Amino acid sequence: MLMPEIMQRKKFLQSGLLGLGSLFTLSALLGNKKKNTGTPQDADCNLSPRETRGPFPTKTPAELVQANITRDRQGIALLIHLTILNKNNDCKPLAGALVDIWHCDKDGNYSEYGNHSMQRSDFSAAHFLRGRQTTDVGGKVSFVSIYPGWYSGRAPHIHLEIKDSSGKSLLVTQVAFPEHISNEVYTTSSLYAARGKADTSNAGDGIFQDSLAEQMAVVTGNVKDGYTLTKEIVVNA
């Protein structure tokens, strides 16, 4: 009389083990799918925030195809590594995209502008700290630059515009720097110390205050040896 009960229990255990096996298989499949998205820093693949070009956009970026954008500017070395991902293609790397970059020098001045209400120094004939590169098959570009300074009302930042291979704009955005690193640069380096810390924090910056986490870069290094910035940018291509 115990036989039917034993049989039922055995059947339940078998079906339960099968269920666990199915769960393990499903987890493995989901894990593999996640690994193939190409988004180690942003598993959700959120579009990068769209921001303004101004007030000092590059006037003729096609004429500034260069990886070393330093020119004659003095400052702490900064190596910039960017990866461009395409949300419309499972966030895989976007090859062949044009990446334009520009930022201010250690004193907060931009090239190509001058005699401006926001910048009295005239650098209208200069083209420092501006450049363009094309992403490789891994969606990557790199630039050699210097750690940017700051100007009143803004936290330290760099500007980016991503275009497709035909030159169509996909995204204009900005990248923020960790505040403790910027403070270290501005207070311990003799090149930057005369101006001191930025007058605007990341949290108080009108551009970053609503999307700081999405725009924050990873920055490593030190004042003596220089810094490396890495950032993933997600676009709709």
C-alpha positions in Angstrom: 0.0 0.0 0.0 3.0 2.2 0.4 4.0 1.7 -3.2 1.9 4.4 -4.8 3.1 6.9 -2.3 6.7 6.0 -3.0 6.2 6.2 -6.7 4.5 9.6 -6.4 7.4 11.0 -4.3 10.0 9.6 -6.8 8.1 11.3 -9.6 8.0 14.6 -7.7 11.7 14.5 -7.0 12.5 13.8 -10.7 10.3 16.6 -11.9 11.8 18.9 -9.2 15.4 18.1 -10.4 14.3 18.7 -14.0 12.9 22.1 -12.9 16.2 23.0 -11.3 18.1 21.9 -14.3 15.9 24.1 -16.5 16.6 27.1 -14.2 20.3 26.5 -14.4 20.1 26.3 -18.1 18.0 29.5 -18.4 20.4 31.3 -16.0 23.4 30.3 -18.2 21.6 31.5 -21.3 20.8 34.8 -19.7 24.3 35.1 -18.4 25.8 34.4 -21.9 23.4 37.0 -23.5 24.4 39.6 -20.9 28.1 38.9 -21.6 27.6 39.4 -25.3 26.1 42.9 -25.0 29.4 44.6 -24.7 28.4 46.7 -21.8 30.6 45.8 -18.8 30.0 49.2 -17.2 26.4 49.7 -18.1 24.4 46.5 -18.1 21.2 48.4 -18.7 22.5 50.1 -21.8 21.0 53.4 -21.1 21.4 56.2 -23.7 24.0 58.7 -22.6 22.5 62.1 -21.7 22.1 64.7 -24.5 23.7 68.0 -23.7 24.4 71.4 -25.3 27.4 71.9 -27.7 28.0 75.5 -26.4 29.2 77.9 -25.7 32.6 76.9 -27.4 32.0 74.1 -29.9 34.6 73.2 -32.4 34.1 75.2 -35.6 35.7 72.8 -38.2 36.2 69.4 -36.5 36.9 67.6 -39.9 40.1 69.6 -40.0 41.3 68.4 -36.6 41.7 64.7 -37.2 44.3 64.0 -34.5 44.8 61.8 -31.5 47.2 64.1 -29.6 45.2 67.3 -29.0 47.6 68.9 -26.5 49.4 71.3 -28.9 51.2 74.0 -26.9 49.1 73.6 -23.7 50.7 72.9 -20.4 49.1 70.6 -17.8 49.1 67.2 -16.2 48.9 64.5 -18.8 45.5 62.9 -19.4 44.9 59.8 -21.6 41.3 59.6 -22.7 39.8 56.2 -23.7 36.2 56.2 -25.0 34.1 53.3 -26.2 31.0 54.1 -28.3 28.1 51.6 -28.0 25.0 51.3 -30.3 21.8 50.8 -28.3 20.0 49.9 -31.6 22.3 46.9 -32.0 22.1 45.2 -28.6 24.6 47.8 -27.3 27.5 46.3 -29.3 30.5 48.5 -30.2 29.9 51.0 -33.0 32.7 50.9 -35.5 33.4 53.7 -38.0 31.8 56.5 -35.8 33.4 59.9 -35.7 34.2 61.2 -32.2 34.8 64.9 -31.7 36.2 66.1 -28.4 37.0 69.5 -27.0 37.7 71.0 -23.6 39.3 74.0 -21.9 43.0 74.4 -20.9 44.3 74.5 -17.3 43.2 78.2 -17.0 39.7 77.6 -18.2 40.2 78.9 -21.7 39.0 77.4 -25.0 40.7 77.7 -28.3 38.9 79.2 -31.4 37.2 81.8 -29.2 38.1 85.1 -27.5 36.8 88.6 -26.5 33.7 86.7 -25.2 31.6 87.5 -22.2 32.6 84.2 -20.8 36.3 84.3 -22.0 38.2 87.5 -22.3 41.5 85.9 -23.5 41.6 85.7 -27.2 42.5 82.3 -28.6 40.4 82.6 -31.8 43.4 81.7 -34.0 44.4 78.6 -31.9 43.0 75.1 -32.1 44.4 73.4 -28.9 42.5 70.7 -27.0 40.2 69.8 -29.9 40.3 66.6 -32.0 38.6 63.9 -34.0 39.1 60.2 -34.2 37.2 57.3 -35.9 36.2 54.3 -33.7 37.8 50.9 -34.4 36.0 47.6 -34.6 35.7 47.6 -30.9 34.0 51.1 -30.9 37.1 52.6 -29.3 39.0 55.9 -29.7 41.8 57.4 -27.6 43.1 60.9 -27.2 46.2 62.4 -25.6 45.4 65.6 -23.7 45.9 67.4 -20.4 43.7 67.5 -17.3 41.2 70.3 -18.0 40.9 73.3 -15.8 37.6 75.0 -14.9 35.7 78.2 -15.5 33.2 80.0 -13.4 29.8 78.3 -13.1 30.9 74.9 -14.4 32.5 71.8 -12.8 35.4 70.3 -14.8 34.2 68.6 -17.9 34.9 67.6 -21.5 32.6 67.8 -24.5 31.9 65.1 -27.0 29.9 64.8 -30.2 29.4 61.4 -31.8 28.6 61.2 -35.5 28.0 58.3 -37.9 30.4 57.7 -40.8 28.4 60.1 -43.0 28.7 62.9 -40.5 25.2 62.8 -39.1 25.1 63.8 -35.4 24.1 61.0 -33.1 24.7 62.6 -29.8 26.2 65.6 -28.1 27.2 65.0 -24.5 29.6 66.0 -21.7 31.7 63.9 -19.3 32.3 64.7 -15.7 35.4 64.1 -13.5 35.4 62.7 -10.0 35.5 65.6 -7.6 38.2 64.3 -5.3 40.6 63.9 -8.2 40.0 67.4 -9.6 40.5 68.8 -6.1 43.8 66.9 -5.9 45.0 68.3 -9.2 43.9 71.9 -8.5 45.5 72.0 -5.1 48.7 70.0 -5.4 50.0 70.7 -8.9 51.9 73.9 -9.3 50.5 74.3 -12.8 46.9 74.5 -11.5 47.3 75.7 -7.9 47.1 79.4 -8.7 43.4 79.2 -9.5 42.6 76.7 -6.8 39.5 74.4 -6.6 36.6 74.9 -9.1 33.9 77.3 -7.9 31.2 74.8 -8.9 30.8 71.3 -7.6 29.5 68.4 -9.7 26.3 68.3 -7.8 25.8 72.1 -8.2 26.6 72.1 -12.0 23.5 72.9 -14.0 24.4 70.3 -16.7 25.3 67.4 -14.4 23.0 67.8 -11.5 20.2 65.7 -13.1 22.4 63.0 -14.7 25.7 63.0 -12.9 25.9 59.2 -12.5 25.5 58.6 -16.2 28.1 61.2 -17.1 30.8 60.4 -14.6 34.0 59.0 -16.0 36.4 56.6 -14.4 39.7 58.3 -13.8 42.8 56.7 -12.4 46.4 57.8 -11.9 48.2 60.6 -9.9 49.5 64.1 -10.2 53.1 63.0 -10.8 52.5 60.4 -13.6 49.3 61.7 -15.1 45.8 60.3 -15.3 43.7 57.9 -17.5 40.0 58.5 -18.2 37.7 55.8 -19.4 34.1 56.2 -20.4 31.4 54.3 -22.4 29.0 56.4 -24.5 25.7 54.9 -25.6 24.1 56.2 -28.8 21.2 55.4 -31.1 22.9 54.6 -34.4 
